[in-house]
Amino acid sequence: MEDLQDFAPGAVVVLKAVVLVALPVVGAGLIWSALSRLAPNGFFAVPLIYTVARAAGVGLGLILIYVHQDNRNFDLHEIFVPDGPWNISFAEFLLVRVNPLDYGPTAFIDKLAEARDVLLMGVALLTALLLVSVGWAWKIWKHMLAGRATLCVVIIVLSTAYLTIYGVSLLFWLLFLFNSWTFLLLALVLQYYRNRN
C-alpha cells in the first residue's frame, strides 16, 4: 500500500500537466470554430490576413511576457532551484502566472514609456503587421464583411498572444515540475518521430 501512496503524488502531477495541456487545446478549438462562423468566405485562404495576424499574436505574446514577467523566471539557472520562480502550485499557475487579466494594457503602457529600442521596434513592427492585415481585409471585402474580417483579425491576434503566453509559461513550469524527467520525455518524443519516418 505504501507504494501506491508514493505513486499518487506523481500521478497527480501528471494529471495536472495533462489538464494544463488540454486547456489551451480545447480553448483554441472553441475559438477557431467560432472564427470559422464569424469570418467572411475566403478569410482563412488569405495568408496576408490570417498568417500575419497569427504572427502578430505570437509577437504580442512574447512582448507581453517580456513586459509583465520577471527576467528571473526565464533564467535557466533558476528553473530547477527549489525556491525558484516556477515552484508554484497548480492554482497559482492558473490564477497568477497565466491570468489574462494580469496582462492588461496599464503595465504595458508604463513599460512602453521607459522602453528600450528593441521593445519599441517590436511594438512598431507588430503595429505595422496589424495595419497591413486589417488594410488588406478592407481591400478584399467591403463594409460589413470587412468589419467581420477586422474583428476576426483582432480575435486571432489576442488569442494567439494569450496562447503564446500560456505555452511559454507552461513549458517553463513543466520543466520545473518534471525536472530531469523532461529530458526523458523529450527523448521519447524524438524517438517516436524518428520511427514514424
Stockholm file with secondary structure:
# STOCKHOLM 1.0

chainA/1-197         MEDLQDFAPGAVVVLKAVVLVALPVVGAGLIWSALSRLAPNGFFAVPLIYTVARAAGVGLGLILIYVHQDNRNFDLHEIFVPDGPWNISFAEFLLVRVNPLDYGPTAFIDKLAEARDVLLMGVALLTALLLVSVGWAWKIWKHMLAGRATLCVVIIVLSTAYLTIYGVSLLFWLLFLFNSWTFLLLALVLQYYRNRN
#=GR chainA/1-197 SS CHHHHHHHHHHHHHHHHHHHHHHHHHHHHHHHHHHHHHSCTTGGGCHHHHHHHHHHHHHHHHHHHHHHSCGGGGCTTTTTSTTSTTCCCHHHIIIIISCGGGGCHHHHHHHHHTCCHHHHHHHHHHHHHHHHHHHHHHHHSCHHHHHHHHHHHHHHHHHHHHHHHHHHHHHHHHHHHHTTHHHHHHHHHHHHHHHHC
#=GC SS_cons         CHHHHHHHHHHHHHHHHHHHHHHHHHHHHHHHHHHHHHSCTTGGGCHHHHHHHHHHHHHHHHHHHHHHSCGGGGCTTTTTSTTSTTCCCHHHIIIIISCGGGGCHHHHHHHHHTCCHHHHHHHHHHHHHHHHHHHHHHHHSCHHHHHHHHHHHHHHHHHHHHHHHHHHHHHHHHHHHHTTHHHHHHHHHHHHHHHHC
//
